[in-house]
Structures are given as C-alpha cells and as structure tokens.
Amino acid sequence: VIIRLSQDLDNGYRLGKMALALLEGLNAEDARPRVKWSFCSMLAFWKEPIQAINSVVRENIDESLKVGDNEYAVLSCGTLCRNNLFSGENLSSAAKEVTLAISMSSRLQQLNMHLALLSQHLSLLKLTGSDQEPFYGDIPIKNEDELLHYVLSKGKAATTRVLYLTKMFVAFWFKNYQEAVDMAAKCDSLGVFAYADVVMHAFYKGLISFHLARGANDDREKHLEGGRKALLSFQVWVKEKHASTWNFEHKLYILEAEWHFSNGEQDEAEVKYAAAIETARKHRFVNEEGLAFDLCSDFHTAFGNVEKAKS
C-alpha cells in the first residue's frame, strides 16, 4: 500500500520484511503463502535481484500446496513464469516451466491465472520459433488473437491487461513497432497493476517511443516526450527511490542511450550503450545485454559507422 500510494520503496520493503519475520515468529503457516507472494510479487523486485527472488517464489509454491492454498500456489507460478520471461532465463527452459504451471492451474481450477499463463506460453512459442500446435484442453485457443477474444468475451480485465503487456513485449522484440505502440496504448487504457509490470511497461514503452521519434516527422515531439517520461521514471526510481541497481541500472542506461541517440548526441549515446552492455552482463540479464547490443548496432548504422555496427 505504501509503495502504491507514495512510491516509498524503502519503507514499503522494510515493512514487507517485518511482515515475513512476524509470520515466522508466529508460525502462521496458513497465512504465509499470501504474504510471501505479495512480498515477492509487489515489493522484492524493487530491492532484490530478480533471479534471487525466483528461489523464494519456488519455495512458496511448495508451501502453498502443503497448506492447501491453491490460489496462491498458482499465483506464485505466475510470478515465477513472468520473472523468467523478463530476467533472461533460457526461453526453452522458461517454456517448459510455463507448461507445468498451465497444467497446475488447470488441475486446481484457477482460471484467471490459467489464462495469463496461456498468454505467456503462446509468446514463448513465438519467441523460440516453435511450430508446436498448442492444445489447452477445454479452451479452444490456438493463437494470441483467439486468446484475447476469449478473455474479452469473459470480461476479465486483469487478464486482458496481462495479454496486452505480453503482446507489446513480443511485438517490440519482433520489431513490429506499430503493433507494440497499439498494445502499449491499450495497457494504458486499463492501467498496470503488478509492480514489476509497471517497470517493464515503462521500459518497453520508452524504447518504442524513442524508435518512433527517430522515424517520425509530425509526431516526433509527441513520441520523444513519451520516451522522456519513461526515462524520467527510471531516473526517479534509481536515483531518488533507491530501487535495486541490479534490476534497474542497465535499463536506465539503455533508455539514456536511446535518448541521446534520438537527439543526435553520438558521443553520449555510445558511452551509455557501453555502460548498458557491461551492467546487463554483470547482472546476468542476457536478454537485455543482447537488446543493448542490438540497439547500439542500430545507432552506429544510423550514423554510418558500419564497422562498429558489425562489432
């Protein structure tokens, strides 16, 4: 609640750790899965390496099942799979984990998270270039468009939000920028609730905006302002709110590099791309290390530095 109302990351995280410690002291096994999921899903990402959070989330799945809390077992599966997607986990391994989570959510009859997991699975099939024909039992879905139609027909706003965010993410990686910006707008229309999703939404919306600004004429200032807002969010989170440098620093460097690129500031952009690559590698975000390399190559190509673009 503190983070949602004031973005007081330090006190929100401190109170979350206190809640966990109290539960341990009281031996309140039935309440632990809900509190631990809330902490891992909404608080820990701001302060702890996302890769380390995953080990705690895995424990929470087992603890939830042990006390019969099926809802939070499946919610924890969803958090784990989402973290895998955004933390640089091997995509084939991530797809296998989502498949197991889908099976659990179906068996335990947790429809909302089941549908969100289907979205992640379809995205991973696309990202890995799989020709696998998806089959999801009683739900007649074979692609993202059919899943979106199904979710909209059921009036599930929270799940619809997850689908739009995931489609935005995948469209960006496939350089389908118009689809990406459309999905970003639809996310905005519904709002973004989960806090890790707030971060990833801002990050990719910023990247999309900077790309569109460089190719636009009449709308250049509008797109540039969209990118600037995303950059400002990360500057505030890292420099004023003390968010985890492990999870945030390289993202900030990428956005700063894209800002300089979009404004024709070559020397400054090159320095920031190099910093982004180095920190993403150091913090084991192989996906965003690759992203920084790709964007840096586009930057060098745009300014005619062919040899640097190839390297």
C-alpha positions in Angstrom: 0.0 0.0 0.0 2.9 2.4 0.9 4.5 1.8 -2.5 1.3 2.2 -4.4 0.3 5.5 -2.8 3.7 7.2 -2.3 6.3 5.0 -4.0 8.2 4.9 -0.7 10.2 1.9 -1.7 12.5 1.9 1.4 9.7 1.8 3.9 7.5 -0.5 1.9 10.3 -3.0 1.6 11.1 -2.7 5.3 7.5 -3.3 6.4 7.3 -6.3 4.0 10.3 -7.9 5.6 8.8 -7.2 9.0 5.6 -9.0 8.0 7.6 -12.0 6.9 9.5 -12.1 10.1 6.3 -11.9 12.2 4.9 -14.8 10.3 7.9 -16.9 11.0 7.7 -16.0 14.7 4.0 -16.8 14.9 4.5 -20.0 12.9 1.4 -18.9 10.9 1.7 -21.4 8.1 -1.7 -20.8 6.6 -1.1 -17.0 6.1 2.5 -17.3 4.9 1.8 -18.1 1.2 -0.3 -15.0 0.7 2.1 -12.7 2.5 5.2 -14.2 0.8 3.6 -14.0 -2.6 2.6 -10.3 -2.0 6.2 -9.5 -0.9 7.8 -11.3 -3.9 5.4 -10.0 -6.5 5.0 -6.4 -5.4 8.0 -5.5 -3.2 11.1 -7.6 -3.6 11.6 -6.7 -7.3 12.3 -3.1 -6.3 15.1 -4.1 -4.0 16.5 -7.6 -4.7 17.9 -9.3 -7.8 15.1 -10.8 -9.7 17.0 -14.1 -10.1 17.3 -14.5 -6.3 13.6 -13.8 -5.9 12.7 -16.8 -8.0 14.1 -19.2 -5.5 11.8 -17.8 -2.8 8.8 -18.0 -5.2 9.6 -21.7 -5.9 9.5 -22.3 -2.2 6.2 -20.5 -1.9 4.6 -22.8 -4.5 5.5 -25.8 -2.4 4.4 -24.2 0.9 1.1 -23.1 -0.6 0.3 -26.6 -1.9 1.3 -28.0 1.5 -1.3 -25.9 3.4 -3.9 -26.3 0.6 -3.8 -22.7 -0.7 -4.3 -23.5 -4.3 -4.9 -19.8 -5.3 -1.5 -18.6 -4.1 0.3 -21.7 -5.4 -0.9 -20.8 -8.9 -0.3 -17.1 -8.4 3.3 -17.9 -7.4 3.6 -19.9 -10.5 2.5 -16.9 -12.5 5.1 -14.7 -10.7 7.8 -17.2 -11.4 7.0 -17.5 -15.1 6.7 -13.8 -15.5 10.1 -13.3 -13.8 11.6 -15.9 -16.1 10.4 -14.0 -19.1 11.9 -10.7 -18.0 15.1 -11.9 -16.3 17.0 -13.5 -19.2 16.1 -17.2 -18.4 16.7 -19.6 -21.3 13.5 -19.4 -23.3 13.2 -23.1 -23.8 13.5 -23.7 -20.1 11.0 -20.9 -19.4 8.5 -22.5 -21.9 8.8 -25.8 -20.0 8.2 -24.1 -16.7 5.1 -22.3 -18.1 3.8 -25.7 -19.4 4.0 -27.2 -15.9 2.3 -24.1 -14.5 -0.5 -24.3 -17.0 -1.1 -27.9 -16.0 -1.3 -27.0 -12.3 -3.6 -24.0 -12.9 -6.0 -26.2 -14.9 -5.9 -29.0 -12.3 -6.5 -26.6 -9.5 -9.2 -24.7 -11.4 -7.6 -21.3 -11.2 -9.0 -19.8 -14.4 -7.7 -16.2 -14.3 -4.0 -17.2 -13.8 -4.5 -20.1 -16.2 -5.4 -17.7 -19.0 -2.5 -15.4 -18.2 -0.1 -18.4 -18.3 -1.6 -19.3 -21.7 -0.6 -15.9 -23.0 3.0 -16.4 -21.7 3.2 -19.8 -23.3 2.0 -18.6 -26.7 4.5 -15.7 -26.5 7.4 -18.1 -25.7 6.4 -20.4 -28.6 6.6 -17.3 -30.9 9.9 -16.1 -29.4 11.5 -19.6 -29.8 10.2 -20.0 -33.3 8.4 -23.2 -32.3 5.9 -24.8 -34.7 4.2 -26.6 -31.9 0.4 -26.7 -32.2 -0.9 -25.5 -28.8 -3.7 -27.5 -27.1 -5.2 -26.3 -23.9 -7.9 -28.8 -23.2 -11.4 -27.3 -22.9 -10.3 -23.8 -24.0 -10.4 -23.7 -27.8 -7.3 -21.4 -28.3 -4.5 -21.7 -30.9 -3.0 -18.2 -31.0 -2.9 -14.9 -29.1 -5.7 -13.3 -31.1 -8.1 -16.2 -30.2 -7.0 -16.0 -26.5 -7.6 -12.2 -26.4 -11.1 -12.7 -28.0 -11.9 -15.4 -25.4 -10.7 -13.2 -22.4 -12.6 -10.2 -23.7 -15.7 -12.3 -24.1 -15.4 -13.3 -20.4 -14.9 -9.7 -19.2 -11.6 -10.4 -17.4 -10.0 -7.0 -17.3 -6.9 -8.0 -15.2 -6.1 -10.9 -17.6 -6.7 -8.7 -20.6 -4.1 -6.2 -19.2 -1.6 -9.1 -18.9 -2.3 -10.1 -22.5 -1.8 -6.6 -23.9 1.5 -6.2 -22.0 2.8 -9.5 -23.2 1.8 -8.7 -26.8 3.5 -5.4 -26.6 6.7 -7.1 -25.3 6.7 -9.7 -28.1 5.8 -7.1 -30.8 8.8 -5.0 -29.8 11.2 -7.9 -30.0 10.0 -8.7 -33.5 10.3 -5.0 -34.4 6.5 -4.7 -35.1 6.5 -1.2 -33.7 3.1 -0.2 -34.7 1.5 -3.2 -33.0 3.7 -2.6 -30.0 2.6 1.0 -29.6 -1.1 -0.1 -30.1 -0.7 -2.6 -27.3 1.0 0.0 -25.1 -2.0 2.3 -25.5 -4.4 -0.5 -24.6 -2.3 -1.2 -21.5 -2.6 2.5 -20.6 -6.3 2.4 -21.0 -6.6 -0.4 -18.5 -3.9 0.7 -16.1 -1.0 -1.6 -15.0 -1.3 -3.1 -11.5 1.5 -5.5 -10.7 4.6 -3.6 -9.8 7.1 -5.5 -11.9 4.7 -5.0 -14.8 4.7 -1.2 -14.2 8.5 -1.3 -14.7 8.5 -3.4 -17.8 5.6 -1.4 -19.3 7.5 1.8 -18.8 10.8 0.4 -20.1 9.4 -1.0 -23.4 7.0 1.9 -23.9 10.1 4.2 -23.6 12.0 2.2 -26.2 9.1 2.1 -28.6 8.6 5.9 -28.2 12.3 6.7 -28.9 12.3 4.4 -32.0 9.1 6.1 -33.4 10.5 9.6 -32.6 13.5 8.9 -34.8 11.3 7.9 -37.7 8.6 10.4 -37.3 8.1 13.9 -38.7 4.9 15.5 -37.4 4.7 13.2 -34.3 8.4 13.4 -33.4 7.9 15.6 -30.3 5.0 13.5 -29.1 7.0 10.3 -29.3 10.1 11.9 -27.8 8.1 13.1 -24.9 6.8 9.6 -24.3 10.3 8.3 -24.2 11.4 11.1 -21.9 8.7 10.3 -19.4 9.8 6.7 -19.3 13.4 7.8 -18.8 12.4 10.1 -16.0 10.5 7.3 -14.3 13.7 5.2 -14.2 15.8 8.1 -13.1 13.5 8.7 -10.2 13.3 5.0 -9.3 17.1 4.5 -9.3 18.4 7.9 -8.1 15.7 9.1 -5.7 13.7 6.0 -4.6 16.8 3.7 -4.3 15.5 0.9 -6.5 17.7 -2.1 -7.0 20.6 -1.2 -9.2 20.8 -4.9 -10.1 17.4 -4.9 -11.8 17.2 -1.3 -12.9 20.6 0.2 -13.7 21.2 -1.3 -17.1 17.6 -0.4 -18.2 18.3 3.2 -17.2 21.5 3.2 -19.2 19.6 1.8 -22.3 16.9 4.5 -22.1 19.6 7.2 -21.6 21.4 5.9 -24.7 18.2 5.9 -26.7 17.5 9.5 -25.6 20.9 10.7 -26.7 20.6 8.7 -30.0 17.2 10.3 -30.6 18.7 13.8 -30.1 21.8 13.2 -32.3 24.2 13.2 -29.3 26.6 10.5 -30.6 29.4 10.5 -28.0 27.0 10.5 -25.1 24.9 7.7 -26.6 27.9 5.5 -27.3 29.1 5.8 -23.6 25.6 4.8 -22.3 25.3 1.8 -24.7 28.6 0.6 -23.5 27.6 1.0 -19.8 24.3 -0.8 -20.5 26.0 -3.8 -22.1 28.5 -4.0 -19.3 26.0 -3.8 -16.4 23.4 -6.1 -18.1 26.2 -8.7 -18.4 27.4 -8.2 -14.9 23.8 -8.6 -13.5 23.1 -11.7 -15.7 20.3 -10.2 -17.8 21.4 -11.9 -21.0 18.2 -10.8 -22.8 18.8 -7.1 -22.1 22.5 -7.4 -22.8 21.5 -8.6 -26.3 19.0 -5.8 -26.5 21.6 -3.2 -25.7 24.0 -4.7 -28.4 21.1 -4.7 -30.9 20.1 -1.1 -30.2 23.8 0.0 -30.2 24.2 -1.6 -33.7 21.2 0.3 -34.9 22.7 3.5 -33.5 26.0 3.0 -35.3 24.3 2.1 -38.5 22.2 5.3 -38.4 25.3 7.4 -38.2 27.2 5.4 -40.9 29.6 3.6 -38.6 29.3 0.3 -40.4 32.3 -1.4 -38.9 31.2 -0.5 -35.3 27.7 -1.7 -36.1 29.1 -5.1 -37.1 31.2 -5.4 -34.0 
